[in-house]
Amino acid sequence: MSEIITDKPKTLSPYRWYVLFMLLILSTFAWVDKQLILILQESIKADLGLSDTQLGLITGLGFAIPYTLFGIPVARLADRYNRRNIMGIALTVWSGITALTGMAGSFVQLLFARFSIALGETGAAPPAFSMIADYFPKSERARAFAIRGMGLYFGFLLGFLIGGFLEEAYGWRAAFRLVGIPGILFAIIFFLTVREPERGAMEVSTSIEDRPPFMEVFKYLLSKPTMRYMLIGAAAHAFVGTAYSNWMPPYLARVHGMGTAEIGMWLAFAIGVCGATGTFIGGFISDKYAQKDIRWYLWIPAISFCLSFPFALGTLFGQSGKVAMLSYCMPNILYAFFIGPSYTLVQDMAKVNMRATGSAIFMIFLALISGGGPLLAGFLSDLWQPHYGVDAIRYALFVIGFLEIIALYCFIKAAQTVKEDVIV
């Protein structure tokens, strides 16, 4: 049976901003637990005797592969069942496993812990994207997605800042235990105060039909040239960004001799504060200009890719840690411009009953491809270490950065078809 909605969207309630705030906090917990390991890498490497390739696998594909395998099934559940409950249960699971990660005593155990955290975090994003589309009208969605997307950078901020101090004070194992427990407590508040919205509540006139099979959703979205180009472009961009963010702590420690707490403070600002700022700015200006021409949703990220290149060079070839970190601030602001516009377009190209699955397809493709960034950087670092020593990771990141050319090309191409591909 199909339910037809013909009324105008409901009167907007201030409660939607509370829900968005709670989704932002939940996203922050997800990214703290995912990224905490980055600031702890050098200690873990020394303790467990790992290579850079193994670290790249743990921080990259070791998370991305299970996230890919289970992300679609969880998104399918979110298109059928209570999204609030799915997110609350997922938060409880991944937070508990984060607390247990400190017990890992080998590469295999640490890899299994990352696998398990990724499995839990599949329940964080697709249900949230679908809920936002039901709480916010189209005119506000890029901002709403950008605000929720700021959780990524708040997660980096807290993960680096807290993790750096905890590692120096208590060791890397205690850092995992102390960071994982608060997420379980927040899950209770989330369950008690967040309401499940009516599906399609913000649509003027639409039909909510039985949930289509996954392959139908996949073929429908991939039939749109905008979606195909945006997927490839965003994946190339995320590949570069993930390689840089994951390897920046070891780069600063090895090349510039910085300590864990100092690195944590610098990266908390450079990635956390600057990245969150860029996410908000990108969403805000995209909503503003896209009202006149929807192609700005793609032009603005493309412009940001170009502007970030000289600052990336300063990050890698600056003569001191401070110069490198100051240079790294601007790429993080610009890097995040694509988040709000991209997820807005995914929602606008998908039918109401495809939104969670559509978001999952986009997000999981990005996660899988970007997970190869840290692995490739680690492999190149091991390969070039006999020739370049500690500078090997510097040159590995430099080479990977040229993939931004692919991102730029694809977003420009996507802008050529976006007017025909969105659902009005």
Secondary structure as a PSIPRED ss2 file (coil, helix, strand):
# PSIPRED VFORMAT (PSIPRED V4.0)

   1 M C   1.000  0.000  0.000
   2 S C   1.000  0.000  0.000
   3 E E   0.000  0.000  1.000
   4 I E   0.000  0.000  1.000
   5 I E   0.000  0.000  1.000
   6 T C   1.000  0.000  0.000
   7 D C   1.000  0.000  0.000
   8 K C   1.000  0.000  0.000
   9 P C   1.000  0.000  0.000
  10 K C   1.000  0.000  0.000
  11 T C   1.000  0.000  0.000
  12 L C   1.000  0.000  0.000
  13 S C   1.000  0.000  0.000
  14 P C   1.000  0.000  0.000
  15 Y H   0.000  1.000  0.000
  16 R H   0.000  1.000  0.000
  17 W H   0.000  1.000  0.000
  18 Y H   0.000  1.000  0.000
  19 V H   0.000  1.000  0.000
  20 L H   0.000  1.000  0.000
  21 F H   0.000  1.000  0.000
  22 M H   0.000  1.000  0.000
  23 L H   0.000  1.000  0.000
  24 L H   0.000  1.000  0.000
  25 I H   0.000  1.000  0.000
  26 L H   0.000  1.000  0.000
  27 S H   0.000  1.000  0.000
  28 T H   0.000  1.000  0.000
  29 F H   0.000  1.000  0.000
  30 A H   0.000  1.000  0.000
  31 W H   0.000  1.000  0.000
  32 V H   0.000  1.000  0.000
  33 D H   0.000  1.000  0.000
  34 K H   0.000  1.000  0.000
  35 Q H   0.000  1.000  0.000
  36 L H   0.000  1.000  0.000
  37 I H   0.000  1.000  0.000
  38 L H   0.000  1.000  0.000
  39 I H   0.000  1.000  0.000
  40 L C   1.000  0.000  0.000
  41 Q H   0.000  1.000  0.000
  42 E H   0.000  1.000  0.000
  43 S H   0.000  1.000  0.000
  44 I H   0.000  1.000  0.000
  45 K H   0.000  1.000  0.000
  46 A H   0.000  1.000  0.000
  47 D H   0.000  1.000  0.000
  48 L H   0.000  1.000  0.000
  49 G C   1.000  0.000  0.000
  50 L C   1.000  0.000  0.000
  51 S C   1.000  0.000  0.000
  52 D H   0.000  1.000  0.000
  53 T H   0.000  1.000  0.000
  54 Q H   0.000  1.000  0.000
  55 L H   0.000  1.000  0.000
  56 G H   0.000  1.000  0.000
  57 L H   0.000  1.000  0.000
  58 I H   0.000  1.000  0.000
  59 T H   0.000  1.000  0.000
  60 G C   1.000  0.000  0.000
  61 L H   0.000  1.000  0.000
  62 G H   0.000  1.000  0.000
  63 F H   0.000  1.000  0.000
  64 A H   0.000  1.000  0.000
  65 I H   0.000  1.000  0.000
  66 P H   0.000  1.000  0.000
  67 Y H   0.000  1.000  0.000
  68 T H   0.000  1.000  0.000
  69 L H   0.000  1.000  0.000
  70 F H   0.000  1.000  0.000
  71 G H   0.000  1.000  0.000
  72 I H   0.000  1.000  0.000
  73 P H   0.000  1.000  0.000
  74 V H   0.000  1.000  0.000
  75 A H   0.000  1.000  0.000
  76 R H   0.000  1.000  0.000
  77 L H   0.000  1.000  0.000
  78 A H   0.000  1.000  0.000
  79 D C   1.000  0.000  0.000
  80 R C   1.000  0.000  0.000
  81 Y C   1.000  0.000  0.000
  82 N C   1.000  0.000  0.000
  83 R H   0.000  1.000  0.000
  84 R H   0.000  1.000  0.000
  85 N H   0.000  1.000  0.000
  86 I H   0.000  1.000  0.000
  87 M H   0.000  1.000  0.000
  88 G H   0.000  1.000  0.000
  89 I H   0.000  1.000  0.000
  90 A H   0.000  1.000  0.000
  91 L H   0.000  1.000  0.000
  92 T H   0.000  1.000  0.000
  93 V H   0.000  1.000  0.000
  94 W H   0.000  1.000  0.000
  95 S H   0.000  1.000  0.000
  96 G H   0.000  1.000  0.000
  97 I H   0.000  1.000  0.000
  98 T H   0.000  1.000  0.000
  99 A H   0.000  1.000  0.000
 100 L H   0.000  1.000  0.000
 101 T H   0.000  1.000  0.000
 102 G H   0.000  1.000  0.000
 103 M H   0.000  1.000  0.000
 104 A C   1.000  0.000  0.000
 105 G C   1.000  0.000  0.000
 106 S C   1.000  0.000  0.000
 107 F H   0.000  1.000  0.000
 108 V H   0.000  1.000  0.000
 109 Q H   0.000  1.000  0.000
 110 L H   0.000  1.000  0.000
 111 L H   0.000  1.000  0.000
 112 F H   0.000  1.000  0.000
 113 A H   0.000  1.000  0.000
 114 R H   0.000  1.000  0.000
 115 F H   0.000  1.000  0.000
 116 S H   0.000  1.000  0.000
 117 I H   0.000  1.000  0.000
 118 A H   0.000  1.000  0.000
 119 L H   0.000  1.000  0.000
 120 G H   0.000  1.000  0.000
 121 E H   0.000  1.000  0.000
 122 T C   1.000  0.000  0.000
 123 G C   1.000  0.000  0.000
 124 A C   1.000  0.000  0.000
 125 A H   0.000  1.000  0.000
 126 P H   0.000  1.000  0.000
 127 P H   0.000  1.000  0.000
 128 A H   0.000  1.000  0.000
 129 F H   0.000  1.000  0.000
 130 S H   0.000  1.000  0.000
 131 M H   0.000  1.000  0.000
 132 I H   0.000  1.000  0.000
 133 A H   0.000  1.000  0.000
 134 D H   0.000  1.000  0.000
 135 Y H   0.000  1.000  0.000
 136 F C   1.000  0.000  0.000
 137 P C   1.000  0.000  0.000
 138 K H   0.000  1.000  0.000
 139 S H   0.000  1.000  0.000
 140 E H   0.000  1.000  0.000
 141 R H   0.000  1.000  0.000
 142 A H   0.000  1.000  0.000
 143 R H   0.000  1.000  0.000
 144 A H   0.000  1.000  0.000
 145 F H   0.000  1.000  0.000
 146 A H   0.000  1.000  0.000
 147 I H   0.000  1.000  0.000
 148 R H   0.000  1.000  0.000
 149 G H   0.000  1.000  0.000
 150 M H   0.000  1.000  0.000
 151 G H   0.000  1.000  0.000
 152 L H   0.000  1.000  0.000
 153 Y H   0.000  1.000  0.000
 154 F H   0.000  1.000  0.000
 155 G H   0.000  1.000  0.000
 156 F H   0.000  1.000  0.000
 157 L H   0.000  1.000  0.000
 158 L H   0.000  1.000  0.000
 159 G H   0.000  1.000  0.000
 160 F H   0.000  1.000  0.000
 161 L H   0.000  1.000  0.000
 162 I H   0.000  1.000  0.000
 163 G H   0.000  1.000  0.000
 164 G H   0.000  1.000  0.000
 165 F H   0.000  1.000  0.000
 166 L H   0.000  1.000  0.000
 167 E H   0.000  1.000  0.000
 168 E H   0.000  1.000  0.000
 169 A H   0.000  1.000  0.000
 170 Y H   0.000  1.000  0.000
 171 G C   1.000  0.000  0.000
 172 W H   0.000  1.000  0.000
 173 R H   0.000  1.000  0.000
 174 A H   0.000  1.000  0.000
 175 A H   0.000  1.000  0.000
 176 F H   0.000  1.000  0.000
 177 R H   0.000  1.000  0.000
 178 L H   0.000  1.000  0.000
 179 V H   0.000  1.000  0.000
 180 G H   0.000  1.000  0.000
 181 I H   0.000  1.000  0.000
 182 P H   0.000  1.000  0.000
 183 G H   0.000  1.000  0.000
 184 I H   0.000  1.000  0.000
 185 L H   0.000  1.000  0.000
 186 F H   0.000  1.000  0.000
 187 A H   0.000  1.000  0.000
 188 I H   0.000  1.000  0.000
 189 I H   0.000  1.000  0.000
 190 F H   0.000  1.000  0.000
 191 F H   0.000  1.000  0.000
 192 L H   0.000  1.000  0.000
 193 T H   0.000  1.000  0.000
 194 V C   1.000  0.000  0.000
 195 R C   1.000  0.000  0.000
 196 E C   1.000  0.000  0.000
 197 P C   1.000  0.000  0.000
 198 E C   1.000  0.000  0.000
 199 R C   1.000  0.000  0.000
 200 G C   1.000  0.000  0.000
 201 A C   1.000  0.000  0.000
 202 M C   1.000  0.000  0.000
 203 E C   1.000  0.000  0.000
 204 V C   1.000  0.000  0.000
 205 S C   1.000  0.000  0.000
 206 T E   0.000  0.000  1.000
 207 S E   0.000  0.000  1.000
 208 I E   0.000  0.000  1.000
 209 E C   1.000  0.000  0.000
 210 D C   1.000  0.000  0.000
 211 R C   1.000  0.000  0.000
 212 P C   1.000  0.000  0.000
 213 P C   1.000  0.000  0.000
 214 F H   0.000  1.000  0.000
 215 M H   0.000  1.000  0.000
 216 E H   0.000  1.000  0.000
 217 V H   0.000  1.000  0.000
 218 F H   0.000  1.000  0.000
 219 K H   0.000  1.000  0.000
 220 Y H   0.000  1.000  0.000
 221 L H   0.000  1.000  0.000
 222 L H   0.000  1.000  0.000
 223 S C   1.000  0.000  0.000
 224 K C   1.000  0.000  0.000
 225 P H   0.000  1.000  0.000
 226 T H   0.000  1.000  0.000
 227 M H   0.000  1.000  0.000
 228 R H   0.000  1.000  0.000
 229 Y H   0.000  1.000  0.000
 230 M H   0.000  1.000  0.000
 231 L H   0.000  1.000  0.000
 232 I H   0.000  1.000  0.000
 233 G H   0.000  1.000  0.000
 234 A H   0.000  1.000  0.000
 235 A H   0.000  1.000  0.000
 236 A H   0.000  1.000  0.000
 237 H H   0.000  1.000  0.000
 238 A H   0.000  1.000  0.000
 239 F H   0.000  1.000  0.000
 240 V H   0.000  1.000  0.000
 241 G H   0.000  1.000  0.000
 242 T H   0.000  1.000  0.000
 243 A H   0.000  1.000  0.000
 244 Y H   0.000  1.000  0.000
 245 S H   0.000  1.000  0.000
 246 N H   0.000  1.000  0.000
 247 W H   0.000  1.000  0.000
 248 M H   0.000  1.000  0.000
 249 P H   0.000  1.000  0.000
 250 P H   0.000  1.000  0.000
 251 Y H   0.000  1.000  0.000
 252 L H   0.000  1.000  0.000
 253 A H   0.000  1.000  0.000
 254 R H   0.000  1.000  0.000
 255 V H   0.000  1.000  0.000
 256 H H   0.000  1.000  0.000
 257 G C   1.000  0.000  0.000
 258 M C   1.000  0.000  0.000
 259 G C   1.000  0.000  0.000
 260 T H   0.000  1.000  0.000
 261 A H   0.000  1.000  0.000
 262 E H   0.000  1.000  0.000
 263 I H   0.000  1.000  0.000
 264 G H   0.000  1.000  0.000
 265 M H   0.000  1.000  0.000
 266 W H   0.000  1.000  0.000
 267 L H   0.000  1.000  0.000
 268 A H   0.000  1.000  0.000
 269 F H   0.000  1.000  0.000
 270 A H   0.000  1.000  0.000
 271 I H   0.000  1.000  0.000
 272 G H   0.000  1.000  0.000
 273 V H   0.000  1.000  0.000
 274 C H   0.000  1.000  0.000
 275 G H   0.000  1.000  0.000
 276 A H   0.000  1.000  0.000
 277 T H   0.000  1.000  0.000
 278 G H   0.000  1.000  0.000
 279 T H   0.000  1.000  0.000
 280 F H   0.000  1.000  0.000
 281 I H   0.000  1.000  0.000
 282 G H   0.000  1.000  0.000
 283 G H   0.000  1.000  0.000
 284 F H   0.000  1.000  0.000
 285 I H   0.000  1.000  0.000
 286 S H   0.000  1.000  0.000
 287 D H   0.000  1.000  0.000
 288 K H   0.000  1.000  0.000
 289 Y H   0.000  1.000  0.000
 290 A H   0.000  1.000  0.000
 291 Q C   1.000  0.000  0.000
 292 K C   1.000  0.000  0.000
 293 D C   1.000  0.000  0.000
 294 I C   1.000  0.000  0.000
 295 R C   1.000  0.000  0.000
 296 W H   0.000  1.000  0.000
 297 Y H   0.000  1.000  0.000
 298 L H   0.000  1.000  0.000
 299 W H   0.000  1.000  0.000
 300 I H   0.000  1.000  0.000
 301 P H   0.000  1.000  0.000
 302 A H   0.000  1.000  0.000
 303 I H   0.000  1.000  0.000
 304 S H   0.000  1.000  0.000
 305 F H   0.000  1.000  0.000
 306 C H   0.000  1.000  0.000
 307 L H   0.000  1.000  0.000
 308 S H   0.000  1.000  0.000
 309 F H   0.000  1.000  0.000
 310 P H   0.000  1.000  0.000
 311 F H   0.000  1.000  0.000
 312 A H   0.000  1.000  0.000
 313 L H   0.000  1.000  0.000
 314 G H   0.000  1.000  0.000
 315 T H   0.000  1.000  0.000
 316 L H   0.000  1.000  0.000
 317 F H   0.000  1.000  0.000
 318 G C   1.000  0.000  0.000
 319 Q C   1.000  0.000  0.000
 320 S C   1.000  0.000  0.000
 321 G H   0.000  1.000  0.000
 322 K H   0.000  1.000  0.000
 323 V H   0.000  1.000  0.000
 324 A H   0.000  1.000  0.000
 325 M H   0.000  1.000  0.000
 326 L H   0.000  1.000  0.000
 327 S H   0.000  1.000  0.000
 328 Y H   0.000  1.000  0.000
 329 C H   0.000  1.000  0.000
 330 M H   0.000  1.000  0.000
 331 P H   0.000  1.000  0.000
 332 N H   0.000  1.000  0.000
 333 I H   0.000  1.000  0.000
 334 L H   0.000  1.000  0.000
 335 Y H   0.000  1.000  0.000
 336 A H   0.000  1.000  0.000
 337 F H   0.000  1.000  0.000
 338 F H   0.000  1.000  0.000
 339 I H   0.000  1.000  0.000
 340 G H   0.000  1.000  0.000
 341 P H   0.000  1.000  0.000
 342 S H   0.000  1.000  0.000
 343 Y H   0.000  1.000  0.000
 344 T H   0.000  1.000  0.000
 345 L H   0.000  1.000  0.000
 346 V H   0.000  1.000  0.000
 347 Q H   0.000  1.000  0.000
 348 D H   0.000  1.000  0.000
 349 M H   0.000  1.000  0.000
 350 A C   1.000  0.000  0.000
 351 K C   1.000  0.000  0.000
 352 V H   0.000  1.000  0.000
 353 N H   0.000  1.000  0.000
 354 M H   0.000  1.000  0.000
 355 R H   0.000  1.000  0.000
 356 A H   0.000  1.000  0.000
 357 T H   0.000  1.000  0.000
 358 G H   0.000  1.000  0.000
 359 S H   0.000  1.000  0.000
 360 A H   0.000  1.000  0.000
 361 I H   0.000  1.000  0.000
 362 F H   0.000  1.000  0.000
 363 M H   0.000  1.000  0.000
 364 I H   0.000  1.000  0.000
 365 F H   0.000  1.000  0.000
 366 L H   0.000  1.000  0.000
 367 A H   0.000  1.000  0.000
 368 L H   0.000  1.000  0.000
 369 I H   0.000  1.000  0.000
 370 S H   0.000  1.000  0.000
 371 G C   1.000  0.000  0.000
 372 G H   0.000  1.000  0.000
 373 G H   0.000  1.000  0.000
 374 P H   0.000  1.000  0.000
 375 L H   0.000  1.000  0.000
 376 L H   0.000  1.000  0.000
 377 A H   0.000  1.000  0.000
 378 G H   0.000  1.000  0.000
 379 F H   0.000  1.000  0.000
 380 L H   0.000  1.000  0.000
 381 S H   0.000  1.000  0.000
 382 D H   0.000  1.000  0.000
 383 L H   0.000  1.000  0.000
 384 W H   0.000  1.000  0.000
 385 Q H   0.000  1.000  0.000
 386 P H   0.000  1.000  0.000
 387 H H   0.000  1.000  0.000
 388 Y H   0.000  1.000  0.000
 389 G H   0.000  1.000  0.000
 390 V H   0.000  1.000  0.000
 391 D H   0.000  1.000  0.000
 392 A H   0.000  1.000  0.000
 393 I H   0.000  1.000  0.000
 394 R H   0.000  1.000  0.000
 395 Y H   0.000  1.000  0.000
 396 A H   0.000  1.000  0.000
 397 L H   0.000  1.000  0.000
 398 F H   0.000  1.000  0.000
 399 V H   0.000  1.000  0.000
 400 I H   0.000  1.000  0.000
 401 G H   0.000  1.000  0.000
 402 F H   0.000  1.000  0.000
 403 L H   0.000  1.000  0.000
 404 E H   0.000  1.000  0.000
 405 I H   0.000  1.000  0.000
 406 I H   0.000  1.000  0.000
 407 A H   0.000  1.000  0.000
 408 L H   0.000  1.000  0.000
 409 Y H   0.000  1.000  0.000
 410 C H   0.000  1.000  0.000
 411 F H   0.000  1.000  0.000
 412 I H   0.000  1.000  0.000
 413 K H   0.000  1.000  0.000
 414 A H   0.000  1.000  0.000
 415 A H   0.000  1.000  0.000
 416 Q C   1.000  0.000  0.000
 417 T C   1.000  0.000  0.000
 418 V H   0.000  1.000  0.000
 419 K H   0.000  1.000  0.000
 420 E H   0.000  1.000  0.000
 421 D H   0.000  1.000  0.000
 422 V C   1.000  0.000  0.000
 423 I C   1.000  0.000  0.000
 424 V C   1.000  0.000  0.000
